[in-house]
Amino acid sequence: MEKRYWKGVEELRNDAEFVRLKNNEFFEEIPVDEVLGKKAESKDATPRRDFLKFLGFGVAAASMAACEAPVRKTIPYLISPENLVPGIPNYYASTFFDGHDYASIVVKTREGRPIKVDGNELSPLTKGGANARVQASVLDLYDSERIKGPIAKGKAASWDTVNKEIKDKLASANTKQAKIRIVSSTIISPTTKKAIESFTTKYPTAKLVTYDAMSQYGIIKAHQLAFGKAALPNYSFDKADVIVSFGADFLNNWIAPIEYSRQYAQTRKLDDGKKTMSKHIQFEAALSLTGSNADNRYKLKASQTGNALLSLYNAVASKAGAATVSAGKTDADAAINSTANDLWNAKGKSLVVCGSNNANDQLIVAAINNMLGNYGATISIARHSNVRQGNDEAMAELLREMNAGEVGVVIFYNANPLYNYPDSTAFTSALNKVEVKISLSDRNDETAVKCDYICPDSHYLESWNDAEPVRNMFSLVQPTIQKLFDTKQSQELFLLWSEAAVTDYHEFLMQNWRQGFLATATGMASIPAWEKVLQEGVWNGEVTESEPAFVGNVNDAASAIAARKSGGLDIVVYEKAGIGNGRHANNPWLQELPDPVSKICWDNYFAIAPSMAKEKGLVQGNIIEVKSGNVTLKGPVLLQPGQAKDTIAVAAGYGRTNSGKAGNKVGMNAYPLLTFSEGTFNFTNSGASLNKTVEADYTLATTQSHHTMMGRAIVKETTLEEYIKDPKAGNEEEKFHSYKGKVSAKELDLWATKDHPGFDRPINAWGMSIDLNACIGCGACVVACTAENNVPVVGKEEIQRSREMHWIRIDRYYTSDMDKEKAHEQGIGKLSMYGYMEEPAENPEVVFQPVMCQHCNHAPCETVCPVAATTHSEDGLNMMAYNRCVGTRYCANNCPYKVRRFNWFKYSDNPQFDYNMNNDYGKMVLNPDVIVRSRGVMEKCSMCVQRIQYGKLEAKKAGHPVKDGAINTACAQTCPTNAITFGDYNDKSSRLVKQSSSERMYHLLEELNVQPSINYLTKVRNTTSKTNNSHKA
Amino acid sequence: MHQKLTNNLLVKCKGLFFMLLILGISLGVKAQDGKALFDANCKSCHAMNDVVIGPALKNVHKKFSAEWLHKWIKNSQALVKAGDKDAVAVFNEFNKMVMPNQNLSDAEIDAVLAYIGKESEQAPVAAAPTSPAPGTVTPEKDNSTLYWVIAIFLILLALAATLNKIKKGLEYAVREKEGIPHPPHLEPKEARSLWISKNKKLIAVVLLLLVVFGSVKGWYALKDIGVYTNYEPEQPIHFSHKLHAGDNKIACLYCHSGADKSRHANIPSASTCMNCHKYVKEGPVYGDKEIKKIYAALDWDGSKYGTNQKPIQWIRVHSLPALAYFNHAQHVTVGKIECQTCHGPVQEMDVVKQFSPLTMGWCINCHRETEVKMDGNGYYDEVHKTLAAKYGKDAKLTVDKIGGLDCARCHY
């Protein structure tokens, strides 16, 4: 019998409706008539044909409509603002300080919105330099995750209610004699301190607790012990001939990196035939940016730092005839003795610094510097630095007070301890015992979400303030935009809550300057003087105090160091160039900036030495578990050449949970690895262990996957010794076999000069020269370029596919132990030789090389473009007409420098790439003079052609030729070390021509004879040993 | 109170200063035409029948002597200070507002007074529109040739049809006469296919011509996509450039103040309009209707701006795509190009329309033909020497010779 299947119970039951529908093509009714707006009775018509007709007419109508001009509105100002011409930028001097970095800046605004931040050249401290975080700070202003108004108990409230309630709570805490605590990161503003003073006067139980996530309390405490003055001294690297650093990353994150980079580069540059440079010796565990730049770098386990310092102390003391102390053995004892010789020879012109946050370590450092006569010469306590004032002990005391229930009100100002306090669980439980918790954070951060009130602070570009980064050196902060949201700057709140006579902070600031503490000393009483300072941004006073004398007890410190126990693996917690302490984790520009050394973005990881990885059977990307004390962290492994043995290095600032959508869940939080011992939080500790997990390997997003130069002269390098003998050392011209015999590359040319004039440009010939001796690889230029040229952020996944969009990159190369001579001597075959060459050395020398479009005058990209979208300009620029580009990518394939970037996607208005170009706030940062590229087109460095055109126009309007220095590219402008020089080759008096005529000048991949407009100056290392010149063929 | 009065006066004086500025621009007028002089110098503050800022001028030549009027127009304050009774009275009546001194010759003043005399006879008449209403201006093309061609074509066609009929009749007659049998009568369909098979070549040629014609037409139609020459949208305010820039000779840069300094020429802010329209409250065509729109936008109550301000949403006429960078200052200040070169005779347009195609070909063409204005600009001193050496002393140094055709001049 034939089986029968029913379509459903309806068929079985033979419903009337089923019978009606069963002959239809589709069982369910298709609402064609509804779509076409027909009435029910005309069901018998042929709706499909009508549908096609409608479709046809619709398409035709749409195409007709597309031919019509779209109506564009143009809405002028109703009342035009003073001093504002649309299309012309205005510049305002201001100051960046976020509790970590200080920079005096100039803010570029267009039509009333800040779009770019640059260094202020008038500042005697930062001298026009800015780092990646300063550059990226303008994007924080437009962060869509900022809180739009005050919040009380999780609900939006008005300022009046919030302020009234808070004032009531403060008053009741005051009557109950409950403690009021303001937890703040370092405040360098004297007027802010005065505002807080007015608060603490009104509420006598109130006290300010200064808390820095990565503090320098060790140095402050050591100077209290050694000189009787709790101050962070100010260092002058420019006055030092010998610089010795024990793990201090002073070019990257240590105290005042922008300032120090400028000073450091000054001693390293070999301009105008200078034949001297400072000698930089670095002892460190993890390979830092500073260590990468050292002349001699020695691996030293973090747990041996104390003993190494004691050894150096003994070596110097024996020369100075002072008493020595007992010191344990370290891995670097031989190097320490030679270092002591170098230091002693440069007495009074040397500098020893140490990155440890341990007061005993720092006391030994102070004692060494004291013996070398560096205080008063390269180090000043009288003109001390203010940029780190965090007091670790006070923070520990606060925890005790909160646990004891003594604290009634706690206010968090620019501090986020629930994220970055090492034992955040203990802090949370202590915080729960506080009745009233107030956060002044600009976002719902880890601490703010636990607070009763959030009173959002204005961004610094919306605020008034002042700053005293170094004793008696001041700068001002002025607003450059109307407040975007309903925020109030915290100083104003302190004044409001303390019911001060003046609650307008601008007024308060002016009063403080004109009548207050500065009036007598500076003549600031007059308005013109105030306005002059406001315009210039900076003002400096004299310091009359004398340097205090050394009274420290070295023996106590030595015995404390000797008492330390070590064992197991060392942990080093460090800060990266972009993310730093993690405060700006939600800034996608910083997340996408590759770490200068590891070249990894959007992540942190456990860095270990390759030899240790081999020992433990680990490869890059393995997920491991690191256990230190009772903290366990899980993350990927990175093989880091140059790292000390048995050391795990991990960056702080990642693993945020409440920073915003870009910064959340990126990497792991390393702050729990910090330990509190000898009165300070230590960035290093020992006794850790690691375990390999069975989890699948992880792909780290990197922008550079090849680490050595494979014996090629990409970065040319020599030693100071050889450079003195022959300035052309390391820059020997290579000759190539040809039918004419051995000739230089310049004599072999594919092109007739008639069509390709090379450098022969009639009017201007723009170009840049990059001094590899000055470049420290910090990455400020990368972010500056991103900000100037609307470079999109592509995110971690796209970078994993090597699709980063940065127009400028900094290549980092490690030296290899293998070279051609060695292979020849040892009889190693070619294939194996290249295999060995790919492996970086265990302690490699490191070089950095910024690479952007080289603007070749015989450009290989131009000849292969089928649509002539990339061509050469009269003034030597390799141009890119985006609208002409059809995206064949032939140009990128034919570019020997790999500087062309393809837009695989439309990165703006695309929810797949939810960064700043995808919301109305973030778009306000875009430079209106540069177009936002669309999908399917190639892009690359334009040598900031918009700035060139602007500068030329300004010169034409003024009726004089373009002055050297009047035009500058974004990368050159921000460079804290002035490594990049932009100029016109046709202007024979320009700095560019001067620098390019140096014997050190060479072009990248010179053998191709593509005649780039960008040139490089060879790197010179101040070492006596012959450099491991891997390019020697 | 006194303070307020002074302030008010100050504001008005400031306004007067601006008026003076605008008047200064038009002082080049020397014609002995009373109306032109009146329009240029007096109209912004005076009308015949109404008090604008100054008094109504109807019959003013009868009220005062010509000698007195001459003195007053040249320097009213001198008269007031001298204590002239009439002068002081007028001065006080109009809130002690100073009439600016007019730099006119006696002959010119006489011409103005004669005009006032003439107008006083005619007045009162409703202010007649001096120009056709906006939107009605359509450029008249000379189409007569086309009409002639069509007419001749039609006559010829009729002629051909008549001749064909006569020919057929004659053929029929001949066949009848000679006894030749008539061709069989064919169904129209068969006749058509017969004709087609006989005339294959003709059809092929006609089809080919049609294809060629269609392609050429289509090509030009495609080239016009996105080109909006003569785009003439209606604006939210019936602002007439003809009245302001043409009749009143207000310089372009007075309102479009960015054109000589910035990338953008700038649509003037409403506050710029108020420099004059605080005082000029009526226009010749729409009366106060359009001017009141400015007041509404600024929430102007006659003495100050209110808080309920609403921006004026003008319709953009000239619009370059975002991928092209254009800088007004480069062309106006450095290139010394007249505004009209690209924007056409704006001073004759009641409603502004797009004059030039604004296509890349149009830009490039101009860059190829226009000489760089190097004289007197220090920027070009060296450039000129270099280029003279390269192209010869007398060569025409056009924009393309200094890189004016480089992609990155406009695209970045």
Interface residues (C-beta under 8 A of the other chain):
Chain A: C67 A69 V71 R72 K73 T74 I75 P76 Y77 L78 I79 S80 V85 P86 G87 I88 P762 I763 T871 S873 E874 D875 L877 M879 M880 A881 Y882 N883 R884 D929 V930 I931 S942 V945 Q946 Q949 K952 L953 A955 K956 K957 A958 G959 H960 P961 V962
Chain B: I225 Y228 Y231 P233 S257 G258 K261 S262 R263 H264 N266 I267 P268 S269 A270 S271 T272 A297 L298 Y305 Q309 P311 I312 Q313 W314 I315 R316 S319 P321 A322 L323 Y325 N327 A329 Q330 T333 V334 G376 N377 G378 Y379 Y380 D381 E382 V383 T386 L387 K390 I402 G403 D406 C407 A408 R409 H411 Y412
